[in-house]
Amino acid sequence: MSSAITRRAAAFISVCASATASLVFAGNVQAREVTPDNGVASASLCADAYVLALVDPDAISALSWQVDQPVSSAPPWSRSRPQAWPDAARMLALSPGLSVFGAGEGGRTARLLERAGYRTFELAWADDFDGVRHNLRALAEVVESVDRVDAVIADLDRRLAALADRAVMRSDIPRIAYLSVSGGSAGSGTYIDAAITAAGGRNVVADEGATGWTRSDPEFALRLDVDIVLTSFFIDGYASTFNRASRHAAYRRLMAHPARADIPAGLWPCAGPRLIDAAELIADAIDAWERAQ
């Protein structure tokens, strides 16, 4: 065995010993040779969207454990790929050429992988389409997909321009509010706000002075005066005791709104490449609302 492989194997064993990971996976790791050229592995739902946008399917070695959940909009073929999560032993078992993490999700796992000689990339937090562009370009440099990212961003810009043209043709700007399954909402500085604005709507939650992601507030929900209600993650999200909006009487008026539009959760688990799809669905809801006036 070459000295380089010996050093990598030693580092690998050290990582497995120190990682707080499943012993089952650790055992699998120790039985195989560490190689750095096994493609790209995504360890989170958000990272999945970026990897799928920029990497050829045959170069994707794994996608996140959420890829076969209702919350994912990944294509059917992706369900056959191995699954990954931010766990050092699991990522070592997959032995990818590059591990991609969502914003704030790499942490100790990424550091352990780097100590073992593996490449990692962590997305930056994004709240708008500029953030999406930044993440696309940053990941494209790492996966050497510059030509593809230019096309992806050009398509994004074209579709944003088309949304702006649609907005100009409308006679009014609707008041729109987003309702989460927890009963919270999204104010200014969120990707929900960015999608509403791009679609040609006005985020009334932001108009009320809210910034960021808001908590459940039944009194606030009762006084909201809106033209369109956006919901998401109700039927394709996660079951939780915090799903107050599906049970609390204060939210039933919003849930029963005649101009309610449910956006597939997989389009915006984060500010990712498919945020534009969500914005286009919001624009469709706006057009339907205007036709009904």
DRENVO-128623 format. One record per residue (C-alpha): x negated, z negated, y negated; residue in one letter; residue number from 1. Coordinates in nm, 2 decimals, padded with zeros to 4 digits. Layout:
N
R   east     up  north res   n
R      X      Z      Y   a NUM
...
***
This chain:
293
R   east     up  north res   n
R  00.00  00.00  00.00   m   1
R -00.14  00.09 -00.34   s   2
R -00.24 -00.18 -00.59   s   3
R  00.03 -00.06 -00.83   a   4
R  00.31 -00.10 -00.57   i   5
R  00.16 -00.43 -00.47   t   6
R  00.18 -00.56 -00.83   r   7
R  00.53 -00.43 -00.87   r   8
R  00.64 -00.59 -00.54   a   9
R  00.48 -00.93 -00.65   a  10
R  00.67 -00.91 -00.98   a  11
R  00.98 -00.82 -00.80   f  12
R  00.96 -01.12 -00.57   i  13
R  00.89 -01.35 -00.87   s  14
R  01.20 -01.22 -01.04   v  15
R  01.42 -01.27 -00.74   c  16
R  01.29 -01.62 -00.70   a  17
R  01.37 -01.71 -01.06   s  18
R  01.70 -01.53 -01.11   a  19
R  02.02 -01.72 -01.07   t  20
R  02.16 -01.45 -00.85   a  21
R  02.34 -01.41 -00.52   s  22
R  02.11 -01.48 -00.23   l  23
R  02.28 -01.20 -00.04   v  24
R  02.17 -00.94 -00.28   f  25
R  01.83 -01.10 -00.31   a  26
R  01.78 -01.06  00.06   g  27
R  01.87 -00.69  00.03   n  28
R  01.62 -00.64 -00.25   v  29
R  01.33 -00.79 -00.06   q  30
R  01.38 -00.54  00.22   a  31
R  01.33 -00.23  00.02   r  32
R  01.05 -00.07 -00.18   e  33
R  01.09 -00.09 -00.56   v  34
R  01.10  00.25 -00.71   t  35
R  01.17  00.32 -01.08   p  36
R  01.32  00.67 -01.05   d  37
R  01.67  00.61 -00.90   n  38
R  01.87  00.73 -01.20   g  39
R  02.08  00.53 -01.46   v  40
R  02.29  00.23 -01.38   a  41
R  02.55  00.10 -01.62   s  42
R  02.62 -00.28 -01.59   a  43
R  02.93 -00.30 -01.82   s  44
R  03.26 -00.13 -01.89   l  45
R  03.14 -00.03 -02.24   c  46
R  02.81  00.10 -02.12   a  47
R  03.00  00.31 -01.86   d  48
R  03.16  00.52 -02.14   a  49
R  02.83  00.60 -02.31   y  50
R  02.65  00.67 -01.98   v  51
R  02.93  00.90 -01.87   l  52
R  02.92  01.09 -02.20   a  53
R  02.54  01.15 -02.19   l  54
R  02.42  01.15 -01.83   v  55
R  02.48  01.41 -01.56   d  56
R  02.68  01.27 -01.27   p  57
R  02.40  01.32 -01.02   d  58
R  02.17  01.11 -01.24   a  59
R  02.41  00.81 -01.24   i  60
R  02.31  00.57 -00.97   s  61
R  02.57  00.31 -01.05   a  62
R  02.86  00.22 -01.28   l  63
R  03.00 -00.12 -01.37   s  64
R  03.21 -00.33 -01.13   w  65
R  03.51 -00.26 -01.36   q  66
R  03.50  00.12 -01.29   v  67
R  03.78  00.10 -01.03   d  68
R  03.99 -00.13 -01.24   q  69
R  04.30 -00.02 -01.44   p  70
R  04.11 -00.10 -01.76   v  71
R  03.86  00.18 -01.69   s  72
R  03.92  00.55 -01.78   s  73
R  03.62  00.67 -01.57   a  74
R  03.68  00.99 -01.37   p  75
R  03.78  00.97 -01.00   p  76
R  03.43  01.07 -00.87   w  77
R  03.28  00.76 -01.03   s  78
R  03.46  00.53 -00.79   r  79
R  03.23  00.63 -00.51   s  80
R  02.92  00.52 -00.70   r  81
R  02.76  00.18 -00.63   p  82
R  02.88 -00.09 -00.86   q  83
R  02.67 -00.30 -01.10   a  84
R  02.70 -00.61 -01.31   w  85
R  02.45 -00.80 -01.53   p  86
R  02.29 -00.98 -01.24   d  87
R  01.92 -00.95 -01.19   a  88
R  01.93 -00.94 -00.81   a  89
R  02.21 -00.69 -00.80   r  90
R  02.02 -00.46 -01.05   m  91
R  01.70 -00.49 -00.85   l  92
R  01.89 -00.40 -00.53   a  93
R  02.01 -00.08 -00.70   l  94
R  01.65 -00.02 -00.83   s  95
R  01.76  00.21 -01.11   p  96
R  01.53  00.41 -01.34   g  97
R  01.72  00.27 -01.63   l  98
R  01.97 -00.02 -01.66   s  99
R  02.22  00.01 -01.95   v 100
R  02.40 -00.30 -02.08   f 101
R  02.68 -00.35 -02.33   g 102
R  02.61 -00.52 -02.66   a 103
R  02.49 -00.88 -02.60   g 104
R  02.51 -00.85 -02.22   e 105
R  02.15 -00.78 -02.12   g 106
R  02.02 -01.13 -02.19   g 107
R  01.81 -01.30 -01.92   r 108
R  01.89 -01.02 -01.67   t 109
R  01.73 -00.76 -01.89   a 110
R  01.42 -00.97 -01.95   r 111
R  01.38 -01.03 -01.58   l 112
R  01.41 -00.66 -01.50   l 113
R  01.15 -00.58 -01.77   e 114
R  00.91 -00.83 -01.62   r 115
R  00.94 -00.65 -01.29   a 116
R  00.86 -00.32 -01.46   g 117
R  01.20 -00.17 -01.50   y 118
R  01.34  00.00 -01.81   r 119
R  01.65 -00.14 -01.98   t 120
R  01.87 -00.04 -02.28   f 121
R  02.13 -00.25 -02.46   e 122
R  02.39 -00.10 -02.68   l 123
R  02.43 -00.23 -03.03   a 124
R  02.75 -00.39 -03.14   w 125
R  02.97 -00.12 -03.30   a 126
R  03.29 -00.16 -03.51   d 127
R  03.34  00.20 -03.62   d 128
R  03.26  00.56 -03.56   f 129
R  02.92  00.53 -03.73   d 130
R  02.84  00.26 -03.48   g 131
R  02.94  00.50 -03.20   v 132
R  02.72  00.77 -03.33   r 133
R  02.43  00.53 -03.36   h 134
R  02.46  00.41 -03.00   n 135
R  02.50  00.77 -02.87   l 136
R  02.18  00.88 -03.04   r 137
R  01.99  00.57 -02.94   a 138
R  02.08  00.60 -02.57   l 139
R  02.03  00.98 -02.58   a 140
R  01.66  00.92 -02.68   e 141
R  01.61  00.69 -02.38   v 142
R  01.78  00.92 -02.13   v 143
R  01.63  01.23 -02.29   e 144
R  01.97  01.39 -02.36   s 145
R  01.92  01.50 -02.72   v 146
R  02.08  01.84 -02.68   d 147
R  02.39  01.68 -02.52   r 148
R  02.43  01.41 -02.78   v 149
R  02.42  01.67 -03.06   d 150
R  02.72  01.84 -02.89   a 151
R  02.90  01.51 -02.83   v 152
R  02.86  01.40 -03.19   i 153
R  02.96  01.75 -03.32   a 154
R  03.28  01.73 -03.12   d 155
R  03.35  01.38 -03.25   l 156
R  03.30  01.49 -03.61   d 157
R  03.52  01.80 -03.55   r 158
R  03.80  01.59 -03.41   r 159
R  03.77  01.33 -03.70   l 160
R  03.80  01.62 -03.95   a 161
R  04.11  01.75 -03.76   a 162
R  04.27  01.40 -03.79   l 163
R  04.20  01.40 -04.16   a 164
R  04.36  01.74 -04.20   d 165
R  04.67  01.61 -04.01   r 166
R  04.69  01.31 -04.24   a 167
R  04.69  01.53 -04.55   v 168
R  04.99  01.72 -04.42   m 169
R  05.21  01.41 -04.39   r 170
R  05.44  01.28 -04.66   s 171
R  05.37  00.91 -04.60   d 172
R  05.11  00.67 -04.47   i 173
R  05.27  00.44 -04.21   p 174
R  05.21  00.07 -04.19   r 175
R  05.06  00.00 -03.85   i 176
R  04.98 -00.33 -03.67   a 177
R  04.79 -00.38 -03.35   y 178
R  04.92 -00.65 -03.11   l 179
R  04.69 -00.78 -02.83   s 180
R  04.80 -00.94 -02.51   v 181
R  04.69 -01.28 -02.65   s 182
R  04.91 -01.24 -02.95   g 183
R  04.62 -01.18 -03.18   g 184
R  04.55 -00.87 -03.38   s 185
R  04.27 -00.67 -03.55   a 186
R  04.19 -00.68 -03.92   g 187
R  03.93 -00.50 -04.12   s 188
R  03.59 -00.45 -03.97   g 189
R  03.72 -00.38 -03.62   t 190
R  03.72 -00.06 -03.42   y 191
R  04.10 -00.08 -03.41   i 192
R  04.10 -00.07 -03.78   d 193
R  03.86  00.23 -03.78   a 194
R  04.09  00.42 -03.53   a 195
R  04.40  00.34 -03.73   i 196
R  04.24  00.46 -04.05   t 197
R  04.10  00.78 -03.89   a 198
R  04.45  00.86 -03.76   a 199
R  04.59  00.84 -04.11   g 200
R  04.76  00.50 -04.09   g 201
R  04.73  00.18 -04.29   r 202
R  04.64 -00.14 -04.10   n 203
R  04.88 -00.39 -04.24   v 204
R  04.69 -00.68 -04.08   v 205
R  04.39 -00.58 -04.28   a 206
R  04.61 -00.55 -04.59   d 207
R  04.72 -00.91 -04.53   e 208
R  04.35 -01.01 -04.58   g 209
R  04.26 -01.05 -04.21   a 210
R  03.91 -00.96 -04.11   t 211
R  03.78 -00.92 -03.75   g 212
R  03.98 -01.02 -03.45   w 213
R  04.26 -01.26 -03.52   t 214
R  04.40 -01.53 -03.30   r 215
R  04.76 -01.57 -03.19   s 216
R  04.98 -01.66 -03.49   d 217
R  05.36 -01.64 -03.42   p 218
R  05.45 -01.71 -03.78   e 219
R  05.23 -01.42 -03.90   f 220
R  05.38 -01.19 -03.63   a 221
R  05.73 -01.28 -03.75   l 222
R  05.67 -01.18 -04.11   r 223
R  05.49 -00.86 -04.04   l 224
R  05.67 -00.55 -04.18   d 225
R  05.55 -00.25 -03.99   v 226
R  05.64  00.11 -03.92   d 227
R  05.44  00.14 -03.59   i 228
R  05.32 -00.12 -03.35   v 229
R  05.02 -00.05 -03.13   l 230
R  04.97 -00.23 -02.81   t 231
R  04.71 -00.21 -02.53   s 232
R  04.59 -00.40 -02.22   f 233
R  04.94 -00.51 -02.14   f 234
R  04.99 -00.31 -01.83   i 235
R  04.63 -00.19 -01.76   d 236
R  04.43 -00.50 -01.87   g 237
R  04.37 -00.83 -01.70   y 238
R  04.62 -01.10 -01.60   a 239
R  04.55 -01.41 -01.80   s 240
R  04.72 -01.74 -01.90   t 241
R  04.63 -01.63 -02.26   f 242
R  04.87 -01.33 -02.24   n 243
R  05.11 -01.50 -02.49   r 244
R  05.24 -01.18 -02.64   a 245
R  05.41 -01.08 -02.31   s 246
R  05.60 -01.42 -02.31   r 247
R  05.63 -01.57 -02.65   h 248
R  05.96 -01.51 -02.84   a 249
R  05.78 -01.46 -03.17   a 250
R  05.63 -01.13 -03.04   y 251
R  05.93 -00.98 -02.88   r 252
R  06.04 -00.81 -03.20   r 253
R  05.71 -00.63 -03.21   l 254
R  05.71 -00.55 -02.84   m 255
R  06.06 -00.40 -02.88   a 256
R  05.97 -00.20 -03.19   h 257
R  06.12  00.16 -03.17   p 258
R  05.79  00.31 -03.28   a 259
R  05.57  00.12 -03.04   r 260
R  05.27  00.31 -02.90   a 261
R  05.07  00.18 -02.60   d 262
R  04.71  00.30 -02.60   i 263
R  04.54  00.31 -02.26   p 264
R  04.30  00.02 -02.24   a 265
R  04.02  00.24 -02.10   g 266
R  03.99  00.43 -02.42   l 267
R  03.88  00.14 -02.63   w 268
R  03.73 -00.15 -02.44   p 269
R  03.48 -00.13 -02.71   c 270
R  03.38  00.11 -02.99   a 271
R  03.27  00.39 -02.75   g 272
R  03.28  00.77 -02.72   p 273
R  03.65  00.76 -02.63   r 274
R  03.76  00.58 -02.94   l 275
R  03.84  00.92 -03.08   i 276
R  04.09  00.97 -02.80   d 277
R  04.26  00.65 -02.91   a 278
R  04.27  00.76 -03.27   a 279
R  04.43  01.09 -03.17   e 280
R  04.70  00.91 -02.97   l 281
R  04.77  00.69 -03.28   i 282
R  04.79  01.01 -03.49   a 283
R  05.05  01.15 -03.23   d 284
R  05.25  00.82 -03.28   a 285
R  05.24  00.87 -03.66   i 286
R  05.36  01.23 -03.63   d 287
R  05.65  01.11 -03.40   a 288
R  05.74  00.84 -03.65   w 289
R  05.74  01.08 -03.94   e 290
R  05.96  01.32 -03.75   r 291
R  06.21  01.04 -03.68   a 292
R  06.24  00.95 -04.05   q 293
***
